Amino acid sequence: MKIDFVIASLLFLITSGSYGQDKSANKQIEKDIIALIDNYSLARENRDTVLLKSILTADVDQLVSTGEWRYGIKGSMSGMLRSSATSPGTRKLIVEKVRLFNPQTGIADARYEIQNPDGTIRKMWSTFVVVNNKKTWKITAIRNMLPAAQP
């Protein structure tokens, strides 16, 4: 029993440390993920369905700040286009942090600002879950958050 525990512990330590992170490779991956988020922003701004479809996974889902869930590429894209049409303004995503879980999976946290036609700015946060499939980064989940009012 003790030997099984020791072997299991050693295997855990060996495998958990086996994902050695190459800092230069990680910097390139981070740049690729930031470029992906920039392309998402561009596609939303221009209502470019071809670009959107190329950067989203088929099973993408999105939770928007109103509480609406959008499922699948069709539901997500139609919701994105509807939102862009009904809420005019200039959208800007500024990636603050990229974290990799492994070479194929990561998250990007971004400030999400919408400048309304009247000049006011709606400030939110977005988190993107991204996956690398066939050497191409794609967005598989989006979570938009509206910060709570501070007391």
N, C-alpha and C positions, 0 to 999 in steps of 0.2 A: 504494500500500500504506500509506504513512504517512498519507495523507489519510483513508483508510478507518478507520484506528485513531483518528485525531483526531475524526472524526465520531462513531464509536461511543462514544468517551470522553465527548464532549459530550452525546450523547443519554442516556448513563447518568447523568451528573451532573444533567441537567435532570429526568429522570423520577424519580430517587431522591429529589430534593428537592421533588417536586411534591405529596407528601402532607404538606401543612402542617398541623400539629396545632393545633386551636383548643382552648385549655386549658379553657374553660368547657364545651365540648361533650365533651371527654375526661372531665371530672369527672362529667358526667351519665352517660356510658357506664360509667364505673367504678362509680357508684352502681347502675346497672341490672344490671351483672354481679354485684355483691355481693348484690343482691336475688335474683338467679337462684340463687346458691349458698345463700342463706338458704332459698329455696323448696325446693331440693333436700334440705336438711337437714330441713326441716319434713315434706316428703313421706316421707322415710325414717323419721323418728320416728313418724309417724302411719300408715305403710304405706298411703299415699294413692296408689293406682295411677293415678287420673285426673290428679292433679297431676304425678306422675312422667312419665307419657306426654306431657304437654303441654310439658315442659321438656327432654326428651331428643330428639335427632335419631334418625331411623329407623336409621341406621347407627352409632349410638353404640357405643363399646367401652370396656371397663374392665379394668384390671390391678389386682388387689387385693393386699394385703400378703402373702397366702399363696402368691402366684405364679399364682393362677388367672386366666385370661383369660375375659372375658365379651364375647360378640359380639352386636351387634344389639340392638334395643330389647327384644325378647322375652327373650333370654338375659340381658341386663343386669338387667332388672327382676326376673326370677325369682331371679337370684342375690342382688340387693339385698334382696328380701323374705325369702329363705331366711336370709341373713346376719343380718338384723335379728331374725328369730325365734329363731335358734340362739345368737346372741350378745346377750343382753339387756343393756341399759344405756342411759344417756343419751348421745346423740351430739351433739357440738358442733363446728362448723366456723367457724374464725375466719380470715377472709381477711386475709392479710398484704400481698399485692402483686397488682396487676393490671397487665398489660402488653398494649398493643394493637400488633398488627402492621399493621393497617389498620382502617378503620371497620367491617369485617365480621368480623374475626378477632382473638382475643386469648387470653391464658391468665390464670388466677387461681391463685395459690399460697395454700394455707390450712393452718393448724394443724388437725389432726383429732384430737379427744380423745373417748374413750369412757370414761365413768365406769361401771365395773362395779357390779353389785348389792352387792359387798362393800366398795365405797368406793374401791378402787384405780382409778387412771386410766391407760388405755393411750394413750400419746402417739405420734401418727404425723404424716405430712404427706400432703397431697393436692394434686394439680395438675389443674385443669380446663381443657380446651381448649374454648373457646366460639365460636360463630358466630352472626352476625346474619342471619337469613333472614326476609325480609318484615317488617322492623322489629321482630322478636321475637328476643331472645337465647335460645339453646338450648345445652345441653351436648352436645358431640360425642365427647369422650374424657375419661376419668378415670384418674388414676394415683395409687394409694395406696402410700405408702412407710413402712416401719417403720425408723426410724433404727438404724444399726449401733451396737452397744455400744462405748462409748469405752474405750480401754485405760487 
